[in-house]
Amino acid sequence: MNPRLPYLREKTAKLTASPGVYIMRRKDSSIIYIGKAKNLHNRVSSYFRENPDHTPKVAAMVSNVYDYDFIVTDSEFEALLLECSLIKQHKPKYNILLKDDKGYYYIRISDEEYPRITHEKNTKQSGRYLGPYTSSFITREAVDEANRVFMLPTCHRKFPQDIGKGRPCLNYHIKQCMGVCRGRIDAEEYRGIVEQAVDFIKSGSARSVERMEAEMLQAAEELDFEKAAMLRDRINAVKKASEKQKMINSGVDSADVVGIAEYSGGLCISVLMYREKRLFDKAVFEFPLPDGEEDMLSCFMTQFYYKKPDIPKTVIIDHMPAESDILTEMMEEQAQHKVKLHVPQKGQQMELLRLAKNNSAEYIAIKNDRTGREVIALEQLGRSLGLSRPPRYIEAYDISNLSSESMVAGMVVFEDGRPLKKAYKRFTVKEQELQNDYGSMREVLKRRLMHIVTGEGDEYFTRTPDLILLDGGKGHVNAVAPLLRELGLDIPLFGMVKDDKHRTRAIATGGREIQINELRQVFDLVTRIQDEVHRYSVSFMHSKHKKKTYSSELLSVRGIGEKKAAKLFMKYKTIANLRRATPGELAVTAGVGNDTAEELWRVIQEM
């Protein structure tokens, strides 16, 4: 509890309702949080109200606030710009800041007589530079592709000093270098080829091919067939490179594609930057999970595009961010051209968005020992069901029986998309005398959920799941949903619906079905969960039924009742162990005489 709250509330009561920026400070005046508001009084008051419902992060921030300052602006747009500027300047602890694990990378064209094209981490050396780029991989690939296509030297020889000294290297013989060292290419012609390579890096294959085809035709008209042949080979190399790049050809002239993937520890955002219809650069950022009231996409885009020199005409996103109007105004003012925020529903741009999300998911997967498919499946499942977070810890239930005999249930647990077998549980249905799947499901869930309410049981029984799935349709959901309300538990509850061939078809709520066939990863995950809980409950039912059958055979022995039969199964667990027991051991366990034990032993051997 912050002892300064009475003072802060009194100060805030007099605060203006104008738009502006507020600056939270510690006792030593250091800044810990900066925010903007359309209405300063309403926004700042929400931090210091009685009985607040803050997230842990906001509660921690409020507990450290000694005082705050504010700056009134003429509009919400001005508040946005001021907030961005102050956050970049002061980097407050409780603001979500753009931090990635990379610096910037550049493509260098040296200023030698025979220039080289290289990828660099800084601009300390003399020469021309392209960039900056945020992805080292894309920078290196662009340089390697240009050097390979245009057969530029990548060896350590110095030109023109080393021309004619020694034999050409292996790259020349395998046709990956034009062989400057042989002395047959003058500096002017070489620099022209380098400029073609630079143009290839900047504008892609299409323009390069057009220019080189024009040069080839001119060389042929001038009867310079050697030059024409060289240009023909180079055009073929560029076309071959462009074929390799088809998978990253976007079909959009200038766009950023922002893909978000969420996991238990936070979220990851990747931005694929396309320029002139091909992938130009990529950036990846990690964040802690945002507060419930924050739109992470809006926070990210505000900081990412603030004073960014290269803003495209289109930004492709999976939902329209909060305050999209003022965000677009900021981007257009900086870019000096129209900027469109676009949420695709289908087609090629939807595929680009899927690719960006997969990039984020794979980045998360590598850092968290998971596959990208698992990360995407949980994120899409959470979104399909309207959950605020991907369901990290999922419990699933299935009832299994043979008519009214051997009525049991199985509970399986999936954590981060994988089975957590040590958390599996088995239940024997006790209250239902006749077959009643709905009643059995309610009984089992009540027994399980009471462990959450009372806090009694092992670490898995007392843990609250992020999602409960029932093997059945809306009838099962409607049978159990009132129980959750009675116990005061807010746990998402859905059914897993099968078709007439016992295959997963949809997810059921209390009143409708949610189709998941088109969401491949979600469909695969739910199918795995449904198949696993069915297998687990059926195997328990069969083992239970076998024990009942064997128990009835033991009861046929004179002097063996239900209690003595139960003692034998409790002691030996399996039929194999019972068969290995001697008559003397059976007599001691069941508490019977030698004659009864001998007859019991004979019956067991025949089971």
DRENNUKE-480136 format. One record per residue (C-alpha): x, y, z. Coordinates in steps of 0.25 Angstrom, whole numbers, plus 5000, padded with zeros to 4 digits. Layout:
XYZ;...
***
This chain:
500050005000;500650134996;500550235008;500550354998;499150314992;498350415000;499250524995;499250474981;497650464981;497550604986;498450654975;497750574964;496350624968;496850764963;497450714950;496950764937;496050684928;496950734916;497750634907;499250624911;500450544917;500650494931;501950464937;502050374949;503250394958;503950324970;504350394983;505750424976;504950494965;505350384955;504350354944;503750214945;502550234935;502050324924;500650314918;499750404910;498250424912;497050484905;496550534918;497650544929;496750554941;496050424937;497250344933;498150384945;497050364955;496950214951;498250194957;497950244971;496450204973;495950124985;495949974983;496649974970;496649854961;498049864956;498949764948;500149724956;501049814947;500149944950;500049914964;501549904966;501750034958;500650104967;501350054980;502550134975;501950264971;502350384980;501850494971;501450524957;501550634947;500750664935;500750744922;499550794915;499450784900;498450844890;498050704885;498150554887;499050554875;500050644881;500050564894;500350444886;501550504879;502050564893;501850424900;502750364889;503850464890;503850464905;503850304906;505050304896;505750404904;505550354918;505350204916;504450184928;504450054935;502950024934;502750064920;502849954909;504049984901;504549934888;505749844891;506249744881;507549664882;508149724869;508849844865;508849904851;509449844839;509949914826;510349874811;511649944808;512149974794;513650014796;514350134789;515450054783;515850054768;515149914768;514049924778;513549814787;512149794792;512149744807;511249734819;511649814831;511249844845;511649984845;511950104836;513450124841;514150094828;514050184816;513150154804;511650164801;510650094810;509250034808;508350024820;508250014832;507649884832;507149814845;507349674840;508749614839;508249494831;507549584820;508749674819;509749554817;508749484807;508649604799;510149624798;510449474795;509349474784;509849604777;511349554778;510949414772;509949464761;510949574756;512149484759;512949584767;514149554774;514149514789;515549474791;516649554799;517449594787;517649744784;517349804771;517949854762;519249814770;519049664769;518549664755;519349554747;520049504760;519749354762;518649264756;517149294757;516549234770;515449124770;514349224770;514749254755;514849114751;513449084756;512849214750;512549284762;513649394759;513849474746;515349464749;515849604751;517249554754;517449504740;517449654735;516449644724;515449734731;515749884732;515349974744;514250044737;513549924732;513649864746;513049984753;511949974743;511649834747;511749874762;510649974759;509749874753;509949784765;509649904774;508349934766;508049784767;508049794783;507249924783;506149894773;506149744771;506249654759;505149714749;505849854747;507249794746;506749694735;506149804727;507349894728;508349774724;507449724713;507549864707;509049864708;509049724702;508249764690;509149884688;510449804689;509849704679;509549814669;510949864671;511449724668;512149714682;511649574683;512549544695;511949654703;510549614699;510849464703;511349514717;510049594719;509249474714;509849384725;509649494735;508249514732;508049364733;508749364747;507849484752;506549414747;507049284754;507249364767;505849424765;505249284764;505949254777;505249384783;503849354778;503449304792;503749444798;503149524787;502049594793;501149644782;501049774789;501949894785;502249954799;501749894812;502049854826;501449724831;501349724846;501149584852;500849554867;501049424874;500749404889;501249304899;501149284914;502349374917;502049494908;501849514893;502749534881;502549634869;503249614856;503149724845;503449674831;503749794822;503449784807;503949884797;503749874782;503049744784;504149674791;504549644805;505549764809;505749744824;505249684836;505149724851;504749634863;504349694877;504049624890;503149674901;502549634914;501049604915;500349744914;499349794924;497849754921;497549904918;498749924908;498649894893;499949834890;499849864875;499550004877;500750024888;501749954878;501350024866;501350164873;502850144877;503250064865;502850174855;503150294863;504150374855;504450244846;505050294833;504450194824;502950174826;502250094815;500950124808;500250004815;500349934828;499749794829;499249754843;498249654849;497349754856;497149904856;497949964867;497350054878;497450204874;497750164859;497350304855;498350374862;499350264859;499150284844;499250434846;500550424852;501150324842;500550414830;501150534836;502550474837;502450394823;501850514815;500950414808;499650344811;499750214820;498750104820;498550014832;498049884826;497349764832;497349654821;496249554822;496749464810;497749454799;499149484797;499249584808;498649494818;499749394814;500749504817;500149524831;500149374834;501649374830;501949484839;501249414851;501949284848;503249364849;502849414862;502449274867;503749214862;504549314869;503749284882;503849134880;505349134879;505449214892;504449124899;504748984894;503448984887;503048964872;502449084864;501249004861;500948984876;501149134879;500149164867;499149064871;499049114885;498949254881;497949224870;497149134880;497049254890;496649354879;495549254874;494949234887;495049384891;496049364902;496949484907;498149394906;498649264899;498149144909;499549094914;498948994923;497748914918;496948804925;496048704917;495048604922;494348484916;493248384922;493448234918;492548124922;491947984918;490448014920;490348044935;491547964938;492948014940;492548164939;493848244940;494448374935;495848414930;496548544932;497748584923;498548704924;499248784912;500248884916;500848984905;500248884895;500848754900;500248644909;500648664924;500448514928;500848524942;499648614944;498648514938;497548474947;496448354947;495148354954;494148254957;492648304956;492048274969;490748354970;490048304957;489348164958;488948164943;489648214931;489648364931;490748434923;490248574927;490148544942;491448464942;492148584936;491548684946;491948584957;493348564953;493648714950;493048754964;493948654971;495148714963;494748864964;494548854979;496148834981;496248974975;495249034984;495848964997;497248964992;497448824996;498148724988;499448714980;500048824972;499248784959;497948774966;498048904973;498448974960;497349054952;497349014938;497349124927;496249044919;495448924922;494948834910;493848724911;493748614901;492348644896;491448754891;490648864897;489848774906;491148744914;491548884914;490148924920;490148814930;491548864936;491449014934;490449044946;491448964955;492549064951;491649184955;491249114968;492649094972;493049244968;494049194958;494349274945;494949164936;494649154921;493849034918;493548974904;493248834898;493948754887;492948714877;493148584868;492448544855;491748414853;493148354850;493648394863;494548504857;494748644863;493748734856;493648864865;493648924878;492348944886;491949064895;490649054903;489849104891;490549084878;491749014871;493049084867;493649024854;495148994854;495348914841;496049034834;497049054846;497948944843;498848954856;497648974865;496848854858;498148764860;498248804875;496848784879;496848654871;498048614879;497448654892;496148584889;496748454884;497648454897;496548474907;495748364900;496848264900;497148294915;495748284920;495448154911;496748084916;496348114930;494948064928;495447934922;496347914934;495247944943;494347844936;495447734936;495547754951;494047734953;494047604944;495247554952;494647594965;493347514962;494147394959;494847404973;493547414979;493147284974;494147224984;493447184997;493947275008;494347384999;493447515000;493547654994;494447705005;495447585004;495447594989;495747744990;496947714999;497547624989;497447724978;497947834987;499147754991;499547694977;498947794967;498947704955;498547564951;500047534947;500447564962;499247484967;499647364959;501147374965;500647374979;500647234987;499447174994;500147215007;500247355003;498847364998;498347305012;499147415019;498647525011;497147485010;497147435024;496647295021;496947145024;497847055016;496746985008;496047115004;497447165000;497747044991;496347054984;496647204982;498047174976;497347074966;496347184962;497347294960;498247204951;497047174942;496647324941;
***
